Amino acid sequence: MLMIRGKRGSTSVFLAIALASMLVVAGVLVRAAGLSAGRSYGDAVFQMAGRSLLSEYDRRLYHDYGIFGLRADESSARAKLLHYSDASLERKSAAGRRTVWLMPCEASGLEVDLKEFSLLNPDVFERQALSDIKYVMANRLAEGLTPAKKAPASAAKGDAGDREINNQVVLGNLPSKGLGGGGPSVPGMLAAGLPSASDLLGGSSKSFLLSEYLLARFSHGNGGSSSLAENHESFYENEIEYLLAGKSSDKANIDAVKAKLRLLRFALNEVSIHTDREKMSQASNLASYLASILPPTPLTPFLGEMIIAVWTVLETGNDLKLIEAGEKVALVKNPRQWAIGIDAVPGVIVSYIKGFRAVEGSDVNVLDVKDQAEAVAGGSGPISPEDRSGFSYRDYLRLFLYFTGRETKLLRAMDLIQINMKAGYYGDFLMQEHYAGLRYSVTMNGDDYSYTQRYNGGEG
């Protein structure tokens, strides 16, 4: 009997040891599964924390310009990520006591990096702008891409076109500070060659899409305004002109662009005359006639060139008046798109010759024939050609934007956003304080995790 009881006791001890071992193994497996589940849970929590932080984007910035921007610094971003993650990782009972959690997740070493996502980075800002215009175009917001019709420039907004920024603090904080440059050069444009209509008015290139974004989100002179955002407020009326000229005065910007437009139209009109046999024949015949009826002067051998110059100036002045009236002017004209006849030229030439007087020696003092022609061209209303097709003022702005450097357009667009947000939203707004994403890393249960999240760009 004693031996039997010993056997039974041994069996009981063995079974107890086996059961304890199994419980230990089970506990280890449960713990390992819990740690694994905790890491997965923590991973999801920190991804959601990043999305929650990005949800705090500036609503006004997005409403007016289609730009997602989070106002933050690395310290505040880290604090908010911890706030969002702690709410999910820390479990407490109703009485405030910690409960046993089968998915433990110990997080530490949270680091945040915002530098590469600054909206001051032209690449980051461009990605936002292109995403916005693609969204607009994909949803066929034709009304948004068509500028609202307003009164002609001569009747618009009183003295709004004379607005100027003199505050050196405001100017010193602009994103384009130190950029320099006055936009596209007309001689450079002509030397490079004008783009085709498909390149300028269509396609899917970044240059085309960026120009469309700028024209859709910013106003311009001659009665053009952005209509994508309701109740949009802007400090400058001539915003696209600011992108091209970069001056602190509204009037200086539009004057600079009109000067470029005048020079471009003069050059293209002169080319149209020289490539048109009929016009060259008319100019030659008029030169011969005037030489036969006017007294000889040192200018007589140059009558042909003077006639072409005057004719070109008269046509250019008429072009500008048509454009300001909201009409279209062809970029490179055919005969049916030419408005001013040769009969308008003799009066200017005769008046010019009469104003000429010789002085001692070989020097002469004369009126500038181009200035005199411009005075004549500005004294009457526009004459419409037979064919009225061509480019509107908005289309010429698009052409100038095509030849404006990418970085210049992007940085000056940031200027306008900052100026307008300061004037109509809150005075401390700075583009440099806004970010389009963030990168952060954290250690969870001994493993390192890193995340990259951005607007319009997915996450990693």
Secondary structure, DSSP 8 states (H G I E B T S, - for coil): -HHHHHHHHHHHHHHHHHHHHHHHHHHHHHHHHHHHHHHHHHHHHHHHHHHHHHTT--HHHHHHH----EE--HHHHHHHHHHHHHHHH--B-TTS-B---SS---EEEEEEE-GGGBTTSHHHHHHHHHHHHHHHHHTT-HHHHS------GGGSSTTGGG-B---HHHHHTSTTTT----S--HHHHHHH----HHHHHS---HHHHHHHHHHHHS-BTTTB---SSTT---S-S-HHHHHHH--SBHHHHHHHHHHHHHHHHHHHHHHHHHT-HHHHHHHHHHHHHHHHHS---TTGGGHHHHHHHHHHHHHHHHHHHHHHTT--B-SS--GGG----GGGHHHHHHHHHHT-EE-STT-EE---HHHHHHHHHTTS-----S---SB-HHHHHHHHHHTS-HHHHHHHHHHHHHHHHHHHT-TT--GGGEESEEEEEEEETTEEEEEEEETTS-B-
